[in-house]
Amino acid sequence: MKSHRPRKRFGQHFLHDATVIGRLVSAIRPLADEVLIEIGPGEGVLTGPLLEAGARITAIELDRDLAAALPERLGFPERLKVIQADVLEIDLTAVAGERVRVVGNLPYNISTPILFHLFRWRQAIVDMHFMLQKEVVDRLVAQPGSKQYGRLSVMAGFHCRMERLFSVPPEAFNPPPKVDSAIIRMRPKALDEAMLARLPALEKVVRHAFGQRRKTLRNALKGLLDEKQIESAGVDPKARAETLTLEQYLALTDQLSSQHANQPTS
């Protein structure tokens, strides 16, 4: 079959290294008849081994040519379903059921929006295994106090437990990207309704804190929380955003929610 010419506008870099593919399949460990969603299957180099292991796959591919060619390229018509669509517009539970695993080599130019879209469906997801830009993986798994620790670290950490698996060099792809890549495993946390209700306020606090990350929290959160409220959360007002744990951000979130709850209604 004629090979597909990678399209820059879709951020296409096709994995071709057999060793990397084997390590990724081993990390995923698909079971027979298990339902997987694959985002951006490309030419199916990962899809094929997952199907051979017995998995049922719903592949979501934006590129019309790739989506059309995938069933003919791979076979397994009873276990492969291809959807030509933008994953950002997909309701995962509608296309693949209530308990799914998600895998993919995500387009690096929109990987963060895809992650936050998937977090919306986190209660239906068992786990996720992604190939991402190494810098993004570094940020996802970063700990407080490191240079990589930021808004993405905190918000992803609210939704998932994350584990960096291994790095992948540029030459494992065609065409080679200008950056190194890495594999990450993400397991959604079991969050109850009370915890999920804290999310909007948490997003606001984290956005303000890291919006001016060189400033102290006393200054970065000005207009949101005052010094006394920050102290009431058990946080030093002179601390900077990158030093706080998720638990400390949640404490600040509760202060903000308490403030709004205590405001008189007109």
C-alpha distance (Angstrom), angle and dihedral (degrees) to the residues before:
residue distance angle dihedral
M1 . . .
K2 3.79 . .
S3 3.79 111.8 .
H4 3.78 119.5 -116.8
R5 3.78 119.2 -114.2
P6 3.83 107.9 -129.3
R7 3.79 113.0 -114.4
K8 3.77 117.1 -137.9
R9 3.81 93.6 -155.4
F10 3.81 89.3 62.7
G11 3.81 92.5 45.4
Q12 3.80 89.9 -120.6
H13 3.81 118.9 -177.9
F14 3.79 110.9 158.9
L15 3.80 119.1 -145.9
H16 3.81 111.3 -131.5
D17 3.82 106.3 158.5
A18 3.82 107.1 115.0
T19 3.81 93.4 -156.1
V20 3.80 92.6 54.1
I21 3.80 91.3 45.9
G22 3.80 90.4 51.3
R23 3.80 92.5 49.8
L24 3.79 90.9 49.1
V25 3.81 93.4 50.1
S26 3.82 89.2 48.5
A27 3.81 90.1 51.5
I28 3.81 91.9 50.3
R29 3.84 93.2 44.5
P30 3.82 96.2 -166.1
L31 3.80 117.5 -153.7
A32 3.78 128.2 -144.6
D33 3.83 112.3 -80.5
E34 3.81 91.4 3.3
V35 3.81 113.0 146.6
L36 3.80 115.5 -121.6
I37 3.78 130.3 177.4
E38 3.78 112.9 -150.9
I39 3.80 117.3 -161.3
G40 3.78 115.0 -153.0
P41 3.82 100.3 -0.6
G42 3.81 91.5 179.3
E43 3.79 109.0 -178.5
G44 3.80 92.2 -7.7
V45 3.81 100.4 -108.3
L46 3.81 90.1 142.9
T47 3.81 95.8 29.9
G48 3.81 92.2 60.6
P49 3.83 97.5 56.4
L50 3.82 90.9 43.8
L51 3.81 90.4 53.1
E52 3.80 90.8 46.4
A53 3.81 87.8 55.3
G54 3.81 88.2 58.5
A55 3.80 101.1 -102.9
R56 3.80 123.4 145.6
I57 3.78 109.3 -129.1
T58 3.78 134.8 -160.7
A59 3.80 104.2 -166.7
I60 3.81 117.7 -160.6
E61 3.81 111.9 -159.0
L62 3.80 126.7 172.6
D63 3.81 96.3 -165.0
R64 3.83 108.2 86.1
D65 3.82 94.6 -152.9
L66 3.80 93.6 51.0
A67 3.80 92.7 44.8
A68 3.81 91.4 51.3
A69 3.82 94.0 47.5
L70 3.81 98.7 45.2
P71 3.85 100.0 80.7
E72 3.81 91.7 49.3
R73 3.79 91.6 44.8
L74 3.80 95.6 50.5
G75 3.80 109.7 23.0
F76 3.83 116.7 -160.6
P77 3.85 92.6 122.9
E78 3.79 91.9 174.0
R79 3.81 93.0 57.0
L80 3.80 104.8 29.4
K81 3.78 123.1 76.5
V82 3.81 118.2 177.5
I83 3.79 121.8 -159.1
Q84 3.79 118.3 -169.4
A85 3.79 102.0 -148.7
D86 3.77 147.6 104.9
V87 3.81 106.7 -87.2
L88 3.82 88.9 -142.4
E89 3.81 87.4 68.5
I90 3.80 96.3 46.2
D91 3.82 127.6 105.8
L92 3.80 99.2 -146.3
T93 3.79 96.1 -158.7
A94 3.80 90.9 52.0
V95 3.81 93.8 54.6
A96 3.79 102.1 36.8
G97 3.80 112.7 15.2
E98 3.77 136.3 -106.9
R99 3.82 103.1 -58.5
V100 3.78 115.2 42.2
R101 3.78 141.3 150.3
V102 3.79 119.1 -134.1
V103 3.81 127.5 -148.8
G104 3.77 135.3 167.6
N105 3.75 154.5 132.9
L106 3.80 95.3 -111.6
P107 3.81 121.1 -148.8
Y108 3.79 102.2 -103.7
N109 3.80 94.1 -140.5
I110 3.83 92.9 62.9
S111 3.80 103.2 21.9
T112 3.81 95.3 117.3
P113 3.85 95.3 52.2
I114 3.82 88.5 48.4
L115 3.81 91.5 52.4
F116 3.79 92.8 50.7
H117 3.80 90.2 46.9
L118 3.80 89.6 53.7
F119 3.79 91.4 49.0
R120 3.82 86.5 65.5
W121 3.81 88.3 65.0
R122 3.80 95.2 38.4
Q123 3.82 94.2 124.3
A124 3.81 89.5 63.2
I125 3.81 94.7 47.0
V126 3.81 123.1 90.0
D127 3.80 95.1 -172.1
M128 3.80 143.2 -32.6
H129 3.80 130.9 -136.2
F130 3.79 115.6 -168.5
M131 3.76 140.7 176.3
L132 3.80 105.6 -140.4
Q133 3.75 139.9 163.1
K134 3.82 106.3 -75.2
E135 3.79 90.7 -124.3
V136 3.81 90.4 57.7
V137 3.81 92.3 48.8
D138 3.81 89.2 48.9
R139 3.80 88.9 54.4
L140 3.80 93.7 45.9
V141 3.81 94.9 53.6
A142 3.84 96.4 34.3
Q143 3.80 118.9 128.8
P144 3.82 127.3 -139.8
G145 3.78 112.6 -77.4
S146 3.80 96.8 32.0
K147 3.79 125.0 112.2
Q148 3.80 91.6 -120.3
Y149 3.82 93.8 54.0
G150 3.78 111.5 107.5
R151 3.78 148.0 121.5
L152 3.81 92.6 -48.0
S153 3.82 91.1 52.2
V154 3.80 92.8 52.6
M155 3.79 98.3 42.8
A156 3.80 95.3 43.6
G157 3.80 88.4 46.7
F158 3.80 89.4 55.4
H159 3.80 90.4 58.7
C160 3.81 104.6 32.0
R161 3.76 149.0 24.5
M162 3.79 106.8 -127.4
E163 3.77 136.0 -157.7
R164 3.77 126.8 -174.4
L165 3.81 107.9 -138.8
F166 3.83 110.4 -177.6
S167 3.80 144.1 -35.3
V168 3.80 126.1 -106.4
P169 3.83 122.9 -153.6
P170 3.84 122.7 -133.4
E171 3.81 92.8 -110.9
A172 3.82 89.9 67.5
F173 3.82 87.3 75.1
N174 3.77 138.6 64.0
P175 2.96 110.4 -112.0
P176 3.82 95.9 20.6
P177 3.82 111.5 -122.8
K178 3.80 118.5 -129.6
V179 3.80 90.6 -117.7
D180 3.80 138.4 57.5
S181 3.79 118.6 -104.6
A182 3.79 135.2 -147.8
I183 3.80 140.2 -166.4
I184 3.79 119.8 -121.7
R185 3.81 131.7 -172.0
M186 3.81 115.4 -148.9
R187 3.80 123.0 -170.9
P188 3.84 116.1 -170.6
K189 3.78 114.8 -127.1
A190 3.79 122.4 -123.3
L191 3.81 99.3 -109.1
D192 3.78 120.7 -178.5
E193 3.81 124.7 -143.9
A194 3.81 92.3 -95.6
M195 3.80 91.5 56.2
L196 3.81 93.2 45.4
A197 3.81 89.3 50.6
R198 3.82 87.9 63.5
L199 3.81 92.2 58.4
P200 3.85 101.0 89.7
A201 3.80 92.6 50.4
L202 3.82 91.3 43.7
E203 3.79 90.6 53.5
K204 3.81 90.2 51.6
V205 3.81 94.0 49.2
V206 3.82 93.6 46.4
R207 3.81 92.9 45.9
H208 3.80 91.6 52.8
A209 3.81 93.8 43.4
F210 3.79 95.3 52.0
G211 3.79 94.5 34.8
Q212 3.80 86.6 79.7
R213 3.78 100.4 20.0
R214 3.81 94.8 165.0
K215 3.78 90.4 61.7
T216 3.77 125.7 80.0
L217 3.79 117.0 -103.3
R218 3.78 89.1 -108.3
N219 3.81 88.3 65.3
A220 3.80 100.4 30.5
L221 3.81 92.8 53.3
K222 3.80 95.1 42.2
G223 3.79 109.1 138.4
L224 3.79 90.4 23.0
L225 3.80 104.1 57.5
D226 3.78 129.5 1.6
E227 3.80 126.3 -137.9
K228 3.79 94.1 -95.3
Q229 3.80 92.2 52.4
I230 3.79 91.6 48.9
E231 3.80 89.5 51.9
S232 3.81 90.3 47.3
A233 3.79 87.6 59.1
G234 3.80 88.9 57.8
V235 3.80 92.2 -108.5
D236 3.80 127.7 128.2
P237 3.85 108.3 -118.6
K238 3.82 88.2 -147.1
A239 3.82 92.0 58.4
R240 3.80 121.2 104.8
A241 3.80 127.0 -124.6
E242 3.80 96.8 -107.1
T243 3.83 93.2 58.8
L244 3.82 98.1 59.8
T245 3.79 125.5 96.8
L246 3.80 123.8 -136.1
E247 3.81 88.7 -104.7
Q248 3.81 90.4 56.5
Y249 3.79 90.9 49.7
L250 3.79 89.1 51.4
A251 3.81 89.4 51.8
L252 3.82 89.4 53.1
T253 3.80 88.2 47.1
D254 3.79 90.6 55.5
Q255 3.80 90.1 51.3
L256 3.79 89.9 53.6
S257 3.80 92.4 47.7
S258 3.80 91.1 47.2
Q259 3.81 89.9 51.5
H260 3.80 91.5 53.5
A261 3.79 92.0 44.8
N262 3.81 91.0 54.0
Q263 3.80 95.5 49.1
P264 3.81 112.2 109.4
T265 3.78 116.9 -112.5
S266 3.76 120.4 -129.7
